[in-house]
Amino acid sequence: MARRVSGPISGRLTELDLVSYGRRGRQTPLEFTRAHLDQIGRTVRGVPEVMVKVSGGGKNAAAVKAHLAYIDHHGKLEVRTDQGEILQGKAVAEQLARDWNLESGRGQYRPEPKPGRIDRRPKQAHNVVFSMPKGTPPEKLLLATQKFAREKFALKHRYAMVLHTDQGHPHVHLVVKAVSEQGERLYIRKATLRAWREDFAQHLRELGVAANATPTQLRGKPKEHMKDGIYRALKRGKSTFMRHKAEGVGSELLRGGLGPEAGKAKLLATRERVIQDWIATAANLRDQGGPRLAREVETFVRRMPDVTTANERIAKALLAQVAAQRARALSAERERSIEDRGR
């Protein structure tokens, strides 16, 4: 029987420690470490952020095989395994499922829950995506992911990965068997993902790729919680969830504007706390002989975008779309008018 273990977490700065550390500066002067200074610098200078995202996971062997076939484009792309092999062909998914002994996984043969019921079947594998913005060398992204996987899972959890370069930004799909060869189950928590992002960014920097791993709140960015299926459907233009959400926002605009949102106050409170922490960090940097970085921090805070909710961003996009349609209509009308005068 598999016993419960937490995901591997290395020593690192936790979610808000980066700037909360600065808060203690005037009461209890403490020196920023080199790691603190480097991460502060990367964050305020806008170094590209890594993305590590769990995109789901198969709950039976068939689902895992289907995902493996999907990421290797049904045999067209190379699959790199934990055994150091490079495999290619339509039989790869079937071969890996057999090598990983997925057919004997716990919960493998439990029936799917009825519609509306929570699916409590354990995962047979986790699907994780590692990506960086456009312009990142794909081969270095792959090397960093391979090092990450070796350090976290070698001789424990079976895994395989595929590099994708066909969507603008390079990314690697990693499939990890949920139960290790020692019978331990991998649970991926928020703290696990946070640590993974930081470790992955470090591997990229070791290869000469500028990479950072900072929580979105610290960068003044909106933190969206969008299920992966909704995200993929939205990219294809087929997300009914987002269509209904946009329709709801559109209806509010037609009635005179967006109504108050309960979550806005929480977003504003978080932003205020982050700003105060950054201001304290700048003061602490000056106390410790770092005026230049302190000024960069203050500039970074001044340039933070306004706090907006998802509905407000949808409303802005809808209004921009309406304005663009009106501009095109006016342009077409002017062209017709010019043609009429020329006749």
DAVEN-V387260 format. One record per run of one state. SS is the DSSP state (H for helix, E for strand, - for the rest). FROM is the first residue (numbers start at 1). TO is the last residue. Records with the same first field share a line. If there is no record, write none. Layout:
SS=FROM-TO + FROM-TO
This chain:
-=1-2 + 7-16 + 24-33 + 45-48 + 50-50 + 57-60 + 72-78 + 82-85 + 88-91 + 100-101 + 105-124 + 132-137 + 154-158 + 165-170 + 178-178 + 180-183 + 188-189 + 207-211 + 213-215 + 220-227 + 237-239 + 255-261 + 288-290 + 303-309 + 343-343
E=3-6 + 49-49 + 51-56 + 79-81 + 86-87 + 125-131 + 159-164 + 171-177 + 179-179 + 184-187 + 212-212
H=17-23 + 34-44 + 61-71 + 92-99 + 102-104 + 138-153 + 190-206 + 216-219 + 228-236 + 240-254 + 262-287 + 291-302 + 310-342
